Structures are given as structure tokens and as C-alpha cells.
Amino acid sequence: MPRRIVIVGAHAAGVDAASAARKTDRSAEITLISREKHVGYSRCGLPFVIGGHIASFDDLIVFSPSFYKMMKLTLKTETTVTNINPTDKTIEATNKAGATETISYDSLILTVGAYSFIPPIKGREKQGVYSLRSIEDGQQIDKAIRDGAKNAAVIGAGLIGLEMAIALKERGLNTAVVELLPQVLPVMLDTDMARLVHKMLVEKGLRIIVGKGLDEILGTEKVTSISVAGEQLPADIVVVATGVRATTELATKAGIATGETHAIKTNARMETNVESIYAAGDCAESINIVTKKPACPQLGTVAVRHGKVAGINAAGGYTLFTGVLGSAVTQLFDTQIGVTGLTEFLAKRAGMATVTGTITSKTRADYYPGAKHIKVKIVVEKESQRIIGAQIIGGEEATQRINALSFGIQKQMTIRELAKTDTAYAPPLCETWEPMVLAAEMALMKLR
Amino acid sequence: MPRRIVIVGAHAAGVDAASAARKTDRSAEITLISREKHVGYSRCGLPFVIGGHIASFDDLIVFSPSFYKMMKLTLKTETTVTNINPTDKTIEATNKAGATETISYDSLILTVGAYSFIPPIKGREKQGVYSLRSIEDGQQIDKAIRDGAKNAAVIGAGLIGLEMAIALKERGLNTAVVELLPQVLPVMLDTDMARLVHKMLVEKGLRIIVGKGLDEILGTEKVTSISVAGEQLPADIVVVATGVRATTELATKAGIATGETHAIKTNARMETNVESIYAAGDCAESINIVTKKPACPQLGTVAVRHGKVAGINAAGGYTLFTGVLGSAVTQLFDTQIGVTGLTEFLAKRAGMATVTGTITSKTRADYYPGAKHIKVKIVVEKESQRIIGAQIIGGEEATQRINALSFGIQKQMTIRELAKTDTAYAPPLCETWEPMVLAAEMALMKLR
């Protein structure tokens, strides 16, 4: 009898799990079940459709129906899994017509994702208050803009909040961002680096309010303004981007354990504590490579890597997930911002003594037209002199510098090794002394 | 008495050596001596001035007179060092007025560079035949273009040859490149990767002739055409870019040993076999990190790294040079091309059993406008499964991917580690599955 693999959820983690499972077991029966109408699309692309960079929400659908057919995957959309019964290895699912069926599994993979967390702000139920998680969310915001919204407020200055604020600004809306913490990108950047981003966003015309909470969302049925520390700001659209939380209700009900981060606990094979049940993606916890502690960065890259490992193991293969560094990058207007490993703040909070090296340099030879500024900050653990984190703000090639430093962290590169590393150079593409190397020199000086 | 440091040569290696020496010993007397009129400029920028991307040759001068003043460096230009006397630690130098002086040193650093090697082609003495090493060379070529040259031929399809051919094409000349070896970029790329570059260059309007030698440069006093395998090609300008050779005459005369690569042999402190004499830059040999064998890649990045180590040690400090990987990158029209470590060809020649992984992917999310193609090839040593080389051809961020893989090679990353590495992603900046990771997967499949 073929192996029956059931996957709950059908986005980054789910589809990659299905694909890896199929490559591992050519004869398995693989079923993907999703609550949503649209599946296999890129959530990360949503702000860029709203901003007008991508023509249509449909463009975000990475996996077309032909993919499922080619991979011999059974896809059930608009179907909700209501129960997992680990004892007889079945799940119960209800489709949109209300019909319930019981499906047996040999392996079950939960890729149920996360949901937008909306804090208990007064007035949050009003029309015009949105979060941004699904295509439907995006379509609603897009419609509100097309219906003539003039003013917008974004609550939360994290990655999604800022990407969203820029999209609204690009569509011509007068846009403010309100962040309770005292800086933008509070998870991603240290204060010194965040200051630069803050300044740039203001110069580009966004109103940025940090260190202040939202008092209330005002309006009758429909939002008309928000009140922040007593000041009223007009707003026809309010997007709440205060983070996401792992979806764990279904799992918890079935006795599947969650961890410190409140996401589903997994081992290196992405197995949960319940036999034959795996978890992957935004709902699943893994281990941070530097701190060795539970982490749940809820990033697209982690989701696909999780999914692949879960899929291979669920299909009878053997592979391990090696942990996360939280490498992430975004583009805000023309500025690229990236992070990998621990910030100085998080390293200190984890009890580490650190030294940092920061440099401002250029992305091309000084004399080459179009050279852009780049700022690199490297965080070093003092005792081992190993690199444990990096932040980059720059005009070009921030992403792959983050990847390079991620490789370094994963391979326990010391700051001295980084300072002596063999790098590539050409006038139109970078400086002779690579900025990462210069930042390492700065850190080394403090270690002498 | 202050330490007397004499540096022969004043470009990348020389000036960086001086700068590092000054930071190491605040009171040293540091003298830089150069044959040339222009010093401290970027040779790598020359093709881009000729191509019109950089306004003037003067822009290439990275170190202005104020730098030497600030760093308290004595600079003697248009002065030729004719002899080194290691016994009494002196050198003899002659300035352009013909005056000779003897200068004492405590430490001597040779950063005498390399010279363009021009093979014994019939007709190479004719007017209109150039090489490209100095600003003067560049100015002559520029003048020939302004004087109405219509047709050009470049001999050699290495990095400089192709950069030069593109510059000539950009200035409106009908340009052909002739390469004796059967492919373009023969040192940098394997045949499969070079084919892509060849195709792109032809599409952009260059005539590329590979696997054929130049018979003769024709013309009376001035070149009018070249003959290649019997075919005559019109040429008002011929640029010979068949590589450079380390300048070693002065060193050899003084008993300084050269190595396998015919460059000056050095140890990890950049010391030569003669006490208190260091060598750095294009004239100096170092060790390849992968093969552990002598190597002399003659790259700007190596020159500055060499110079820094030589300068610190010459000034009484202690630091080691950790070797070269030959990481290099260039931009040809809109295509970026990079390499690090060994090509498949060179690895095989070094006696290594290899496996490779090659992938063609995109530089941004598939749905994000402006996504460019990128091709990544990774070379793996079969027994250790370690990455030993990589080549990239792509529209964006090739340089920093090369740096990332260089970090991996230096830290002995295995191909499996690369396949599982934590990378950063955002739709406008890269794909969810980083192309380097996909290439690693391809290699892994062959190892299973």
C-alpha cells in the first residue's frame, strides 16, 4: 500500500514539503489541505503588489494547478482540518459545502502557518482596519486605495509594517507609521543602525512615530483617524502589522507540544512530540545556530527549508534541519537592509559579551559613478572572537553580503579570519577593501 | 633612531604597505619610490575611463598628495631603483634628472608590480599597437580613438582583454578579440561557463575569435590590419592583453629568490629569502588556500592584502598572510562574472577528483519585475565533499555571492552544509531558494 502523507497548509512550507516528499517517495499518496481559496502563493510579495511593482495578486501564485498535477498531489482547498486523531492516525476535514471527511495518514505534516496578531486596541473592529497576511487582505487594502483613501496609518515598524507603509506612500497616500518601541525595525536592527533607516524614511516623506503607543482608532463605523499619545492623525486606512503568532490550536488539541516561542516544538527532523506528525514553517519552532536556544523567526526561507526536511523525513527519507540564523533582508525605497545572526542587543540579552565593528563605505570604487553608501555592523563574541551577527544598510548587494556573513557565522569564522578573507573586486562592482573586511578591522581594533 | 622603511613601487601594494607601516610605527621614516609619474592610482579602472564610464584618468588617482603628507610619507616619483645592496642595507636610485642617490633601509618592501607580456608577434613594434598597464598606455589608446580610429583588435580574451574590447566597442569602434586558447576567460571560467559569456559578447556586437593565433600585425609604420589564421581583419588599434609577468629583475640581481610562478617567493609574513626584504603585490608569490601550492593571481585585492601584511611586518609588527583563492569579478556589458577557488579544469589538473553542481536561476522572485538570470557552478572535492571553487555569471549580486562562496571555501564548508545554509530573501532582492543553494543540491545529487 502506498504511503499516505497528509499536509495541512499549502504555502511555502506545505508545498515545499509536498515536493520533497514526492521526490523521496514516487508512489506515496500526498494530499495537501488548505483553508484558503488561493494556495501556493508568496505572502512576502503582497506589499509589492499593493505598491504597484507587481501587476496583480495572481502573479504571486508560485505554484500553478499544473504543478500539483505534475507532482501527483491531491489538493483540497477551502477545506478546514478540525481535528487530528493521532491514535488511529486520521484527521477530520470539512469543506466549504460543509461536508466532513476522515482522512487517514501514515505521516502528517502541519504547515498551518501563523496569524496576524492584532493587539486589543480600542476601535480595531472598525471598517478600514486591516492586517496583511493573505491575498484577500491585500485585495481589501487595494480596493480601499482605489476607492479614494487619502490618509493611512500603519501600526508597527517591523519589516512588514515598513514595506506596507512604503506601498501606501507609493500609491499616493499620506502615510504615518506608529511603533510602540523606541525605534524602527526593532527585531532586525540595533538602535544605531535603525536611526539611519528612520532618517531615510522621513526624508522619503513618511511620518514615523516611535516610542509611542496607539491610544485608539477613531471614527463611527469607518475609521477616520487614529489617536497617538494624544495627537490625532487622519487615517482612512489603518494597517496593523504588529507581528504574527504561530497557529497552534489544532496541534495543541491533539496533544502536540509547543515550545518557549509558543510555536510547535520540533526536533532536527522536524518531528513533533507525537509520532508520525511533523511541523514546518511559521507554526514550527527550531533552534538558533548561535544561541542554541529555541527560535521561531517566521521567514519564507526558513519555511521552505523546514518544509523540505519535513517532507523528506515524512516520506521515509532521512535529513536534518541545522537551525536558523534569522537571516533576513528587505528593500525600503532604494535602501537595502539585511540582518543575520544576533544583533548586539539580542546578544547582550542572551548574556554574551560582545565587541562590534561598524563602517560606512561605498559599494563601488570611489571614482566609479553610481557608487552607493553602505554601512556594515558586525557583532563579535568577545571570548571566542567569532562573528555572531551582522547588520547591513546599503544601496547595493546587501543580500549577498548578509549571506556571506551568514556562511561565516555558520562556519564559526573569527573576526580575524574575516579581516583577512579573500574577496573579489572590480571598480564597477565593489571597493578594493570590501566593507565587510573594513568592519572586521574596526572590531579587531577593539579586541587588541 | 627612527626605523627607515623603503618601499619600491607606489600603487595598490606599495601605498597600502606604507599606510599599514605608518599605523604600526608612528615615528618611522617611510619612503616610497616609483619609476612612474602618476602613482597611487587604480589600474583596474583604466578600461572604464577608456569606455567613457569615468570622466578622466585623473579620477583613478586614489591617493592624492595630501594623503602622503597626512601619513608623513616621503614620495619620490620618476625615480628608478637600479640596485639593492642587502649587505649594507641600501638601495641606489636615479631620478629623472639623472642624479643618483644611495638610500639606507631597515626594512625594504618591493612592490614593483608586473609588466604586460607581449608575445613575439610579427609587427608588434608598429604604431597603433598598445598594451594597457599605465595611465600613459590608457592616454595613448584614448588619443588614438579621438584621432579617428575605426577598427580595433584585442589580442587575448582574459579579463583585461575583454574589458578593453568592450571599452573600444562602447567608443564606437568595430572590435574583434583574438584568443589563442579555445575559449574566452580561459583562466577564470570552465568551458561550459565561458560559452555563455562568448555568446553574450557576440550578441552585443563583438567579434570573438577563439582557438586561433595571430599570424601577424600588418601595416607599414602604422598598423592597418591583423592576420588571424589567414583572415585579414582591419585594425587601427591593436591592444595586446596576453597577460602580465612579475617584475623580478631588480630582486633577482640582489639574490632574492623567485618561485614556481616566476614571481618573488615569500613566506606568510611576505618576507623574501633575503633578510629585511619583503615583497607584495603583482611581483610576489603566495600560496593558494585550496591547493597549498604557490600562486600568483596578480589581482588588486591580493595586492592590498599583501601590502598591508608586508607593511605591518616591515614596521616591526606581526601578522600573517593567509593565502589566495583568486577571487575575481568583472562586469562585461550588463553581465557580472565572478570566480573563486579552483575551476573544474584547474582542480582536475591539480589531481583532484571533483563533482560539480550547476544551476540557472533568477536574481529576484520569479514574479518580481527586473529579475535577471544567474548561473552558478560549484566545484566540489569528491572525497571531503568540500567546496573548492565556484563560478558565477549573472545580472546582479555576483560579486557578493563569490565572496560568500569564498568564505565557505576558506572555512572548509561542505557541499551539504551549503545546501542547508541559512540565507536571506526578499522578493525584490532574491529568490526563496538561493541559487547557490540550488547549485549545491545539484552537486549533492551526484554524490549520492
Interface residues (C-beta under 8 A of the other chain):
Chain A: A12 S42 C44 G45 F48 H53 I54 D59 L60 V62 I289 L299 G300 T301 V302 V304 R305 F321 T322 G323 V324 L325 G326 S327 A328 V329 T330 Q331 Q336 G338 V339 T340 A365 D366 Y367 Y368 P369 E397 A398 T399 Q400 R401 I402 N403 A404 L405 S406 F407 G408 Q410 K411 Q412 M413 E417 L418 K420 T421 D422 T423 A424 Y425 A426 P427 P428 L429 C430 T432 W433 E434 M436
Chain B: A12 S42 C44 G45 F48 H53 I54 D59 L60 V62 I289 L299 G300 T301 V302 V304 R305 F321 T322 G323 V324 L325 G326 S327 A328 V329 T330 Q331 Q336 G338 V339 T340 A365 D366 Y367 Y368 P369 E396 E397 A398 T399 Q400 R401 I402 N403 A404 L405 S406 F407 G408 Q410 K411 Q412 M413 E417 L418 K420 T421 D422 T423 A424 Y425 A426 P427 P428 L429 C430 T432 W433 E434 M436
